[in-house]
Amino acid sequence: MARIDYFDDPNAPTANSVVPSVTVVVRDDQGRVLLIHKIDNDLWALPGGGHDVGERITDTAVREVKEETGVDVKIVRLVGTYTDPRHVMAYDDGEVRQQFSLCFEGKWVDGQPREDGTETKAVRWVPPADLDRLNIHPSMRLRIDHALDAGRKSPYLG
């Protein structure tokens, strides 16, 4: 299903749904960030996805990372909450979601990155210095920057 992300765009369609979701910042021993190249919007992003009934939100984070990247993680902290109503995602079935995402930091436990072929067309460990070379939505980049900010003492609330 195709997706178009709108941020602070006066021409964006009006949201008609909110789906709790997660993203996860995972770093390897070299400090590189695990990113996926998404099929639905052709952007680089953190692994993540929608929360399912019957799950703890941290279980959603662990599951989504495994499904999208093949990597096992342990959740270690909350990076922030991202609920800006100016960010909406329009899907080709008519759904327009308002952003509602919790971003976590995950510790890499096991597994090697691999694309899943349905949601991700590439999975890569990316050095922070190379992030500017990739097409990353500003909302996703904000989460990455918050996670990499060693001086941040508490989760972002936005």
Beta strands, then each sheet from edge to edge (+ up, - down):
strand 1: 3-7
strand 2: 17-18
strand 3: 21-27
strand 4: 33-38
strand 5: 44-45
strand 6: 48-50
strand 7: 72-82
strand 8: 87-91
strand 9: 96-98
strand 10: 101-110
strand 11: 120-126
strand 12: 156-157
sheet 1: 1+ 8- 9+ 2+
sheet 2: 6+ 3- 10- 7+ 12+
sheet 3: 5+ 4- 11+
end
